[in-house]
Amino acid sequence: MKYSLRFIILSGILAVLIFFQAGNIFGSAAEVSSFRGAALEQDVFDPLIAKSINESGGIRVTIDGEETTRFSGHLFVDSHMQIMGDLSFVRGAFSASACYFPDEDRIRIDRGSGTLMLTPGTLDAVSGDGAAVTLSTAAVLNGDQAFVPLFDVGTAFGYEVAWNSAKLSLSVTSESAVPMVLPRSFDLRDSGRAPQIRNQGTQATCWAYAATGAMESSLLPGRKYTLSPEKMVEGRGYAFKGTDGGDYSQALAYLLSWKGPVSEEDGKKALHLQEAHVYDSDDMDAIKRAVFIYGGVSSSIYADIENGALSRSDYYNEKRNAYCFNGDSRPNHDIVIIGWDDDFPASAFGGKAGGKGAFICQNSWGANFGDNGVFYVSYYDTNIGDQAVSYTGLESADNYDSIYQSDLCGWTGQIGYASENVLGANIYTASGDQDIKAAGFYSLGRNSFYEIYMVADYTGKDSLAKRTLVASGSLADKGYYTVPFLNPVSVKKGSRFAVILSITTPGMEQPMAIEYTSDRMADAVDISDGESYISGNGLDWDSVEEASKGNLCLKAYADRTESGEAD
């Protein structure tokens, strides 16, 4: 007979309680027995209860009144029953920069003018003004991941953090939070968070160098990787040659399909990308916040190299390493934004800029270009910030056992019914006995609202009416998101199941991302590997393959059950 670990733990707790109750009945020293029982309750019961909570994985998170499952797996309860969050949770829930510096064994969290510095394993912390802070429980390291006490982080930055261990609920409220005011200048090089300087040579692979550089930056300083841009070029799902160039959409398609990123050290897949935010050229403040919180942001510019080198361009000031293109040409080059200077003089751009201020950008032309590979691009440059990507969710390569997908070329188009809302369904066949734990999809604009449903026993389009809600929430930025389900949905090997997304994006008439056979990808897209449907009302469903010759960009992630098999 099999019993769940949680049942065994709770049975053990009950046995200990009975033991101490018996001691109170039959013992002669009632006061001593009571005192010892209270001490053991804290020392023994709390760790057991915490372990049970962590294994259940059912912590409900509410941020500013909205329940979300996006941070599932980023929390745990320590042996003192204190709620702890990793640095990804701190960045997302508190809109703060949070980094672990391994050389100093120090965690630093910044938001606006506030700073909190913690040392793993101790209750001693320091605020930005040097004042000592005593924590309720110590920060800890788990492998290369740092976890911090959320109540103390909230207190430091004016957030209200409420943890109810009985209801397994965590609430974070920002009403009284320290304002998120960015500094006038910021440079990732100052904190060791800029990626390494590299040289793409004569190949048209800047897009891959920018993507891998931005990812490396997002992991620094705590996790140091050298990721391969060459493997990205070779492994993308497009029928292009290395000399044909590329862009951010190809990088995202390669990464989100779990083909990479690949480590240059051992040639193995190093990580899984589960979230990325996408910005436009008019999102200057959002790009700054992304650099401050998450690290380097890849971006497109137009590099005026018609005369053979940027240094010969009228738009480049070699003495100041300053560039401002104010023409009409579309982007032809990708770089990594690693900071900014609001007071960088307009005069440095030779009359091309309409005012002061510049992004600090890292190129992929080696250390001999600019200031050791770095140059300044004016805020008034025509294209800076265009096709900008922040790689906000890189996880270990064993985070899920399986991925279900039919969009290896990623987001190449969009579909809808001339409405801000649309529903889409992807049908998959289970490769083993598995728990479907999350779905991944694109939000094509800001402030989208989503609902995710599952049908565990899909038998045809009519069965989509039996869908069950498994997650919902809102997304501030455009990009790709992986949303865990509050409760996994079990499927049997060989069975067909449906993942359904309802998404509403203000101002959009086609809010659902698809992979389709465009002219530039006629030899790359295979629409035979998917079964996708869309609906405007949730009742009538149209085939995406027939209507648009494409597949929905809607993935599912699964772990095998005890008797199941991974892909």
Buried (B, 14 or more C-beta within 10 A) or exposed (E): EEEEEEEEBBEEBEEBEEEBEEBEEEEEEEEEBBEBBEEEBEEBBBBBBBBBBBEEBEBBBBBEEEBBBBBBBBBBBBBBBBBBBBBBBBBBBBBBBBBBBEEEEBBBBBBBEBBBBBBBEEBEBBEBEEEEBEBEBBBBBEEEBBBBBBBBBBBBBBBBBEBEBEEBBBBBBBEEBBEBEBBEBBBBBEBEBBBBBBBBEEBBBBBBBBBBBBBBBBBBBBBEBBBBBBBBBBBBBBEBEBEEBBBBBBBBBBBBBBBBBBBBEEEEBBBBBBBBBBBBBEBBEBBBBBBBBBBBBBBBBBBBBEEEBBEEBEBBBBEBBBBBBBEEEEBBBBBBBBBBBBEBBBEBBBEBBEEBBBBBBBBBBBBEBBEEBBBBBBBBBBBBBBBBBBBBBBBEBEBBBBBBBBBBBBBBBBBBBEEBBBBBBBBBEBBBBBBBBBBBBBBBBBBBBBBBBBBBEBEEBEBBEBBEEBBBBEBEBBBBBBBBBBBBBBBBBEBBBBBBBBBBBEEBEBBBBBBBBBEEBEEBBBBEEBBBBBBBEBEEBBEBBEBBBBBBBBBBBBBBBEEBEEE
